[in-house]
Every structure is written in structure tokens, then in C-alpha cells.
Amino acid sequence: MVLFSFLICPQQQLSIAYKNYTMKSRELAYRLLPGLKWLKGYTGQDALSDLIAGITVGLTVLPQGLAYATLAGLEPQYGLYSAFVGGIIYAFIGSCRQVTIGPTALLALMTSRHTGFGLNSGPAYAILLCLISGIVEMLMAVLRLGALVDLISLPVTVGFTSATAVIIGTSQIKGLLGLRGGSGSGFINTMKSVFLNLDKIRIGDFSLGVTAIIILLLLRKLKDLKLQNSNKFLKSFLWIVATGRNALVVLISSTIAYYTCQNKDACPLILTGKVKSGLPEFQLPQFKTTILNANGTETAQNYSAMLEELGPSMIILPIIAVLGNVAISKAFGGAGISPTRELVALSLSNICGSFFSSIPVTGSFSRSAVNHASGVRTPIGGFYTSALVLLALGLLTPYFQYIPKASLSAVIISAVIFMIEFEVIKPLWRCSRRELLPGAITFVVSLAVGVEIGLLLGVGADVAFLVYRVARPVLTVNKLSTTHGISYILIRPKHSSLYFPAIEWVRTGISKALETHGSAPVILDCSNVHDFDFTAGRGIGALNKELIRMNIPLFLLKASKEIIVILKESTNADIPTLEQPDDLETVLEQSPDYEPYLQVMVPLVANPNHGNADNEHDKKN
């Protein structure tokens, strides 16, 4: 029949087959490169909006990239190398138009722990960490482990980000004060080094840095300024100035340094220095390097030695990157964002970026907010941002050497101070003080020991609380009576799960209830219990045997079929079930073993014949 229809209308059949093939090819392309959907119906207005947003974000990422590379302990150009690959990759694969991928202060700080061994080892470790982070993120995407970020609660996240903000801010005090070398690593060592070198403060750097911070904070408020009866041009101008404040401050300070530091011997400012011009080479990350020991000797590091040095960062850093990127995507894109797709986009940004000498990258909340406020319509705005960064690498790097380090420190400090979230403490103190403890542990340990250990201990504290709640469920114990006066003890677990760690707790609770209220039938209310395991069934069976030896009946109230099956299979015993507490009367009547409990019972139904006989007997007497 198909052959017959093809012979009759071959042209029509070929047309249908071609359309089906085209549709399938398009669906496959959209599945592999979801960003292609943005090109469908892409208009000139969309392109203009994306261009404006892309350039605005580019003006933000240029000074931030230079600053974050310095924070990571690398030469400034590595920040720009990290700022263009993510925009291109995310435009094809990402699912949220506002998200921008690039270097961030947090990942730069975590990278800096491995870049202080001298020679060329710093870039080698940072780039290898970028590649490994991308691979780990890809494995998380393949195994659909994006939900792992749900194990990190809000208080732990707040404690972690607040601690890193403090660490990042204090790490920039050196550049702000014009101190050279000896800053130490970590919060405590950095502060100790700063206090020991206060006599070496450079007035020029300090004055410029403090002035830059004040100007940045004032300009930040411009976009929130409410102007009455003002024209749109003025509002747009103020918004542009507020959004591009980092680039503006760096430009002004660089101009001052350019005219002040013609004679470099008498320059009152510490400058960034020469920035390598041109695009990064496309090459494999290095799997071996050479470090400089404390005694000045060089030591070769092979691949296994480099991995040993990176250690926990190979796992912690990707998880932090995923946490930040997914949080930003959900904040701007809503609940419809696919965590798996975001993981793929982020992983490819890091893997591909490592071939262009990138340090680890993730989504930036501040730049994503700028992107959103600039009116971006599609992720193609990332193309324009990447183009501006590449243009700066090709043409503007000779001028970057005049950027004062104090101004870059001011850019970082004025950005990270808003990462410290004090406002969460008050509502948590009022409604859930228990949750403050994991956040406090994360904050204090991150400052004292390190952010990786702080995060692990904070998550561990949260998990310990969850396990404790499972192992020690809240039990409500009441001694009640049925309609006809039979007393019973009602045990009601408040949680929906009853697993093996909780069984001894439940048995102890029932024993205490019997000691307090005396011997009475025990009813275990299972109306709220939905999860029950085999070990818990065995424990309930053992409890039932103990109560039988004490001649105390055990009943289950509103137990589901799953619970009944588990109990039957695990204990091979039939524990009576009740639909309501008053059913206890009927069950006790049918069991002669429980006759003592019926002695306090008023007759359920009077026997009419028995009553008449008694009356007649009374009359005769």
C-alpha cells in the first residue's frame, strides 16, 4: 500500500520525507545546541539590545578580570583570557539569557591557594584546575548530580559567602595600602602581616584606594536615585555611569597614573605593570611544571604531584562553581531552568577555556545583574562581551600597565562587601536558631582554617542535624480514653519517616510512657508515617514481643499497606491495625487475652432480653 501510494504521488511523498528529516535534524540540533533556538525569529531590535548589554557587561568585566587575576596570584592578562570563552559557549548551550560566565572573586581566591610556588607554576596550576573543574562538572551533569547543591543549606551558603567576602576584602588591604610582599595567606596571616607592616604604608596608594572606594560606593547609589520631573536622557546617563563605575574609576585612576608616573622612579603609586598583549595561544594545559622551593632551588612537578597539590580543590571548587551558577540561573530564569543544561554549559566553558589559558570560571551575580538591567534579550549578548574582551586584548593592553593596583583593590573591595549577608541573621535568630550553628561553623572555620574545610564542616553539621532528626523523632505521648472508657496510650511520631536509627528511641519512649501512665494498650499512630524500612519493621516486631510478655497489646493506627507488608515480611507477625481509636473496643472484646482491660468497660450494647428478664425478676421479688 505504501509502495502504491509512493508510485501515485512520488513528489508529495518525497516532500513529506524531506520535512520529517528536516524536523528531526532541527530537533537534534536544538538538543545538542539549545542556544540555536534564540536565533529563531532574532530581530534587529534583539541584536541592538544584546549589543548594548554585551558592551555594558564588557566594560564591567574588563577591570574585574584584571583585578581577579591579581587576586588569583597571576598576571593580569589571565583574567581577560578567562572572560571571553564562557560567553561564547553559554550563548550556544545556556538556558538563561541573563547569566554571564567568567572569572569571579570567590573562584580566584580558591585558585590563589595553588599559585604561589614561583616560576611558571602559578598559571600551570590554575589552568589545570580549570580543566579538572570542567571535567568534574561534566561528570556531575552526566550522572545528574546537580541536585547535590541542595545539600548546602542557606545558612551554610551565607556563612561561606560572607567568610570568603571577608577573606577577599582583607587580601586586598595590601594593595590598598601600597604594601609590597609578605601579605601571607589566609585571613589570620594576612591581617597579621598587614599590622606588622603598617609603618610601610604608601600615602599615594592609600589616598587613591580610599578615594576610589568612596567614589565607587557613591556611584553605585546613582541607579537607585529617584529623580522627579527629569528627562529620560538624564536617567539613562546616570544609569550608565552607575553601571560602568568600575571601568570609569579605573580609567580615571589610570589617566592620573599615566601623567604622574612618567618618571617611574618617582612614581607615588604601585602600577599593574606590563600586560602581555595579544590573544592567548590555543594549547593543551601543562601536565608538568617547575616550582621554586624556599631555599631557592627548582623542583620539577609531574602530573601526580600537581594533582596532589590541588587536592580537595578539584572537588570543592567545581561544587562551589555549580552552586553559584545554578543559583544565579534560578534567580533570573525561575524554576524552569534545567540544572543539567547549566552544568553542561559551565563544564564546557571551563574545559574549552583551559585551552585558552583560562582560570576556573562560573556565573557572576553582579555581571548577570548588569546584563539583566541592560535589557539583554538573548544569551547572544555574551558574544558582544567576548568580542570587546578580545578587542581589549589586541589593542588596549599597552595601556593596562598604568592601572594602579590600589584602584583594582578598590574595585574588588567595593564589590565583595555586599556579599556579607548580615540581614539573614535576625530572621534566623527569631524563627530557627538551630540553623545558625552550621552557618556560624562555616564562617568561623573558613576564616580560621580555610574555605574548603569551613564548607565541609558546615555541610557536615547540617547533615548531622538531619540524621539526628531521623534518629530522634519527636514523639507525642497522650493517655486517652475511648467512647466507653477504655484507657489507652497514644504514641504519635511527628515525622513522616521511621527508619532503623529511630527504633530504639521509639521503644524507649513507649517504655517511659508505660512507666508514667501505667499499664494500658499502646496505639502507635502511623497516619503521618509514610517511609518505613525493614530494620524498623524488625524493631517494631521485637517491641511487640516485649509488650506481649507484659500482657500489653500493641496496635497500629491508620497504617498504610506498605507498612503492613513490611511488618508482615520482617516479623512474620500480625500486629492489629485500627482505623480509629474507638475500634480498640471491638478488637479487645474479640481477644480473651486482654480481658483485664475490659473490666473498666461499660457494656457496649445492652442485651434487651437480659434486661427484660431482670425486670421481671425484680417484679416477682
N, C-alpha and C positions, 0 to 999 in steps of 0.2 A: 504493500500500500504506500509506504514511504517512497519507494522507488518510482511508483506510478505517479505520485504527486510531484516528484522531482522532475520526471520527464515532461509533465504537463507545464509546470511553471519553474523552469530551472533558474531563471533570473531572480525570481522572487525568493526562492529557497536560498540562493547564494547571498542575497541581501540580508535575509534573516540570520544566516550563519555568520556573516560578517559583523552584524550588530551584536550578536551574542558574544563573539570573540572580542569585540571592542569593549563591551561592558565588563567582561571578565578581566581583560587586561587592565582596564581602568580601576576596577576594584582591587586587583593585585598591587597596582602602583600606589593607590591610596593606603593600602595596608602596610606596604613597605615604607612609603614616604608620606605620612599623613599630612605633612605641610603642603603638599600639592593642592589640597582642597582650597587653600587660601587663594590660589591663583585663579580658581574658577570664579568668574564674574569680577575679577580685580579691575577696578576703575581708576581713572586718573586722580580722582579725589582721594581714593585709598592710598595711591602712591605718594601724593603730596603730604597727607597726614603722616604716613610712615617715614617719609624723608625728614620732616620736621622733628618727629620724635626720635629718629635714629641719630640725627646730628646733636640733639639736646643730650641724649644719653652719652654720645661720644665725647662731648665736652665735659661730661661728668666723669667718665671712666679714664680719660687721659691723666688727669692729676692723681686720681685714686690708684690707677695701675702703677704709676711711678712710686707712689707712697707705699703701696702694699708690697712691691718688690723689695723696697728697702726694709720694710718690716720683716720680710721673709729672710733677710740677710743676703740678698742677691743684688746684682747691678740693676739699675732702674729699667733697662730695656726689657727685662724678663717680665715685668708687669704688663708691658704692651704686647709682648708675644702671647700672653695669656688672655688678651682681651678681644681677639678677633675671631678665633676658631669657633668658640662657643656660639656666637651669634649666627654664624652660617649653618652650623649643624642643627641648632634648635629651630631655625626657620623651616627646615625640612621635616623635622621629626616631632617637635614640641607641640603641645596641645593648648597652651595658654599664651595669648598674644602679648601679655604684659611682661612676661618673665624675660630677664636678660641674664645670660650666663657669662661669668668672668671671674677675675680674682676677687677675693673678699678678705677682710681683715682677719677673720677667725681662722680660715684655712692658711693664710700667710703666717699667722702666729704658730700654728701647729707645724707648718713646714720648717719654720726657723729653728726648731729643735734639732734639725739634722743638717744644717748648712754652715756650721761654724768650725769646720775642720781644716780650713785653709786650702790653698791652691785652687784647682778647678773642681773640687769635690762638692761644693755647695750646689752649683747648677746640676751636677750629675745626680745627686741625691734627690733634689726637688723634682727633676724631670722624671726620674724613675718612679718616684712616689706618685706622680701624676698618672703614669701608665698603669701602675698596680691598682690605684684607686679606680680607674676606669674599668679594669678587668673585674675587680670585686663588685662594682656596681652592676656590671653586665651579668655576673653570676646571680646577683640578687634579683635582677629582672627575669632571668631565665627560670629561676626557682620560685619566682613570685614572692620574694621575701620583703617586699616594700612595706608590708604590714608590721615588720619588726620595729619600725619607728614608733608604733603605737605603744611599745613598752616603755617609752620615755614620756613620763607624765609632764604636765605643765609646770609644776613646781621645780622639777629637776631641770627642765629646759630653761626656766627663768634663772635658776641658780647657776647653770652652766654659762648661759649667755652673759649674765651680769658679771661673773668672775672673769670671763675672757675679756669683757669690755674693760674691766679694771686693769687686767694684765696688759692689754694692748695700750691703754692710756698711759700707764706708768712706763712702759717700754719706750714711749716717745718723749718722755721727760728729758732724756739725754739730748735728743736733737733740739728740743725746745730751748734748753738752757745753753746749748753750744758746747756740751761736754764731749770730749773725744775719748773713745775706747773705754774699756773696763766697766761696761754697764752691767755685766753679769747676766745670768739667765734666770728667768722666773721672777715672780713678784717680789719675794723677800730679798733675793740677791740684787735685783735692780734697785730697789729702794735703798738698800744698804750702800750700794755703790754711789748712788746719787748724793746721799747725805755725806759720804766721805769725800766727795769732790765738789762740795758747794763753793769752795774758795776758787774754783776754776771756771766759774760761770762767765760766759762772754756776753757783755751788755748788748751788743748789736743783735745777736741771735735771740736773746731773751726778749728784747723790746719788740723785735719783728714778730716773734712767735706769739706773744701775748696779744699784740695788736691784731694779728691775723685771726686768732680765736674769737676775739670780741667782734670783729667785723663779720666773720662767718656766722656767728650766732645771731647778730642783728639782721643780716641779710636773710637768714632762714625764716625770720618772722615776717618778712615782706609779703610773702604769698598769702599769709593769713590776715593781712591788713584790710580792714573794711573801709572802703572809700565811698563816700556819698557824693552823688552828682558828678562823678568822674567819668571821663570818656573811656572807651574800650582800649584805645591805644595806650593810655597810661597804665591801665590794669595789666595789659599784656606785657608792657615794658617791665613793670615791677615783678611780674611772674618770671620773666626770662632772667632778670638779674638774680632773683632768689634761687631759681633752679640751677643756673650756671655759676653760682657763687664760688665753688671750688676753683673752676677754671679762671674766674675773674681775679681772685686773690692770688693765685699762683702767677698769673700774667703780670699783675701789678708788682708783686714782690720780685719777680724775675727782671722786670724792667729796672727797678731800683737797684738790684744787684748788678745788672749789666753796666749801668753808669757809675756805680760806686766801686766796682771791683775791676776797673781797667788795669790798675796796678795790683796784681793778685797778692803781692807780698804785704800790702797794707789793707787787704780786704777785711772788713769787720764781720763778715758772715761766712759760715761754712756752706759751701755750694755742693750741689749734687755731683758735679764733675762730669767728665766726658761720657756721653751716652752713645753706645755703638749705633751707627747709622745703618739703614738698610733692613730688608726683610730677613727673618730667620731662615736658616738653611733647613731643608726638608731632610731629616736624617733620623736614624734609629736612636732611641735613648741609649746612653752608655751603660754597659753592664759591668764595668770596672772603672776604678778611679784611683787617685793617689791622695792621701791626706798628709797633713803636716802635724807631727807629734809635738808634745810640749817641749821636748828637748831640741826641736828644730830639725829632726830627721824626717825623711819621707818614707811613708809606708804604703805599699800597694794594697788596694782593697779589691778582692774579686766579688763575683755576684753574690755568693753566700754570705760574705762579710757585710755587704751592703744591705742585704735582707735582714741580717741580724741587727744591724744598726737601726733600720726602720722599725722593726719590731711591731708593737701593738698599733702604731700609727697606720699600718697597712689595713687595719680593720676599723679602727676608731674613726679615722679621717673620712673614709667613704660613708660611714653611717651618719656622721655629722653633716656631710655634704647632702646626702639624701634627705635627712630631716629638714634641713633648711630649704631645699628646693621644693619638696612636696608641700611644705607649709606655705611657701610663697605662692605656689600654683593654686592651692585651695583658697588662699586669702583673696586672690584676684579672679580666679576662674570658677569658684564654687565647688560643690560636691561632685560635679560631673567629670572632674579631671581624673584621668587614668594614672595611678601611681606607677604602673608598669611602663607606660609610654614615657613618663617623665624620667624613670630610671634609665631607659634605653637612650634617651636624648642626652642625659647627663653623662652616662658612661662613654658614649661615642665622643662627646665633647672633650673628655679627658684623654681617651685613647688617641684620638686624632691630634689633639693639642700637644701631646707628648712628642709627636714627630716634628713639631714646630717650636720646641724648647719651652713649652708652657709649664707653669707650676699648677698644682691642683686647683680646679675651679668649681664653682657651683652657682646657684642663683643668688643674686644680690637683691635684698629687700629694698634698699634705698634707691638703687638704679631702676628697679622694677616699678617703684612708686613714681619716679620721674617719668618713666616710659608711659605709665598709665595717665599721669597728669598731662602729658604732652599730646594725648589724643591718638595714640598708636591704634591702628585698626587690625593689623595682622603681624605675625612674627617676622615678616619680611623687613620690618624696621631694623632688625638685627643686622641685615645686610649693610644698611647705610652706616650703622655704628661701626661695623667691621671695616668698611671702606675708609671711614675717617681715621681709624686707628692705623691702617696700612699707609694712608697718606701721611700721617704724622711720622711714622717710622721712616718713610722715604725722604721727607722734606724738612721736618721740624726738629729732628734730633740734635743738630748742632746748637740749637738754642736752649735745649733742655739742660745743658751743663751749667746755666746761670740760675737755675732754680735753687733757692736757699733750702737747706734741709729743715730749717725751722718752720717754713711755710708748709712743707709736706707733713711735718709732725702736727702742725695746727689743723690740717685737713683731717688727719686720722683722729685726733683727739675730739674735735668738734663733731665727728660722726659717731664715735663709739660711746660717747657719754649718754646718748639717748638709747643705748642698748641696755642700760641698767634699769631694771623694771622694779622701782620701789612700790608702784601702785598696787601690785599683786599681794603684798604682804598684809595689808589691812583687811581686805575681804577674807583672805585665808585664815587670819587670826580669829575672825568673827565666826566663821562657819565650819572650818575644818583645820584645827591646829595640828592635827596629826600629819597633814600633808606638808607642813612647814619643815618638818625634820629632814626628809630626803633633800629638799631644796637647800636647807642650811648646810647639810653634809656636803653636797655637791659644791656649794660656793666656797666653804672654808677649805676643803681638801684641794680644790682646784687652785686656790691661791697659795696654799702652803706646800703642796707636793707637785701637782701638775694637773692640767685639764683632763687628760685621759683617765687618770686614776680617780679624779673627782667625779667624772661622769659615770664610771663603772660602779663606784661605791654608791652614788645616788640611785642609779637604776637597781643595784642590789638591795638597797634599803626599801625601795618601792616593792620589789618582788617579795622581799621578806614579809612586808606587811600584808601582801596578797595571800601568801602562804599561811600566815598567821590567821587571817580571817577564815580561810578554808579549814584550817586545823582546829580553830576555836570558834565555831559558830555561836552566835548569840542564841540562847535558849530561854524562851518564856515559859515559866512554870506556874501553873494555877491549879488549885484544888477546887473542883466544881461539882455540881450535882445534876443528875438527870431530872426529868419532869416528876418522877415518882420517888425522888430522894436518894438514889444510889450515888454515892460519892465516887469520884474518880480523879486521877491526876492527869492533867493535860500538858504534854510537852510539845512546844511549838518552835522548831528551828526557824529563824528569820531569813536564812539564806536559801537560795534555790538549789544548792548543791550539797551533797552529803557524801564525802569521799573518805578513804581509809584513814587519813590523819585525824579525822574528827570523831571516829567511833569511840575511842576511849574517853574522850571529852563528854560525849553524849551519855555513855554508860555511867560515868562519874556523876553527871548531872542528875540522872534518874535515881541513883543511889542516894544522893543528898536530898532529893525531893521526897523519897520514901522515909528517910530519917526525920525530915522536918514535918511532913504531913501524915505520917503513919501509913499502915498497910492499906492499899486501895488499888483497884485496877488502873493500869497505866495505858494511856492513849497517846501514841506518837502521831502528831498531826503532820501528814505528808502533803497537805494541799499546796504548799509553796515549794516542795522539793521536786525538782524536775530531773536532776542528774544524780545518779546513784551508781556506784561501781561494785565489782564482785567482792572486794575485800570488805567494803561497808556491809554488804549482804551477809558475809560470814560473821561480822561483828554483831549485827542485829540478831543473827541466829544464836550466837553464844549468849547474848543478853537475854534472849527469850528462854533459854535453858536455865539460866540462873534464876529468873523470875518464877519459872515453873517449880523449881525446887523450893522456892519460898511460898509457893501456892498463891502467886500474884499473877493475874492474867495480863498479857500484853496485846494491845490491839493497834492496828494502823488505821488512821482516819484519812479517807479520800486519797488512798494510794493509787498511782497510775498503773496501767497494765504492765509497763516496762519494769517498774519497781517490783511488782508482784512476781513477774517472771524471774528477775534476778534473784530475789529471795528464795524462790522455789528451787532454782538450779543450784544456788550456792549453799543452801542449808538443808534442802530436802524436807522442809517442814512447812506446814500450812499455818501461817500466822493470820488470825481472823482480821478481816477488814470491815470498817464501818463507813457508811455514807454520811452519817450524822451521829453526834454523841448519844442521842436518845435510843439509837439502835443497840446500845450497850445492854439495855434491859432485856431485850429479846434474846440476845446471844447468851447472857448469863443464865437465863431461865432454861435454855436448852443444854446447859453444861452442868451436870451434877457436881463436878469438882469445885465449882465456885458457889456452892450453896451458902457458905458463911456470908457472902456479900449480899444475899437475897433476904437475910433476916431483918434488915432495916428497911425492907422494901414494902410499900403499901401495895395491896393486891392490884394488879394492873386492870383486870376486868372482874367485876363481882359476878359470881355464879347465881343466876336467878333462881334455879331450883333449890340450891343450897340455902339461899336467903329465905325462900318461902317455907322450907322445912323448919328453919329456925324459928320463924314467926309462929308457925302452927304449934311447935313445941312449947313456946312461951305461953301461947294462949291456953294450952291444955294445963300447963302448970298454974 
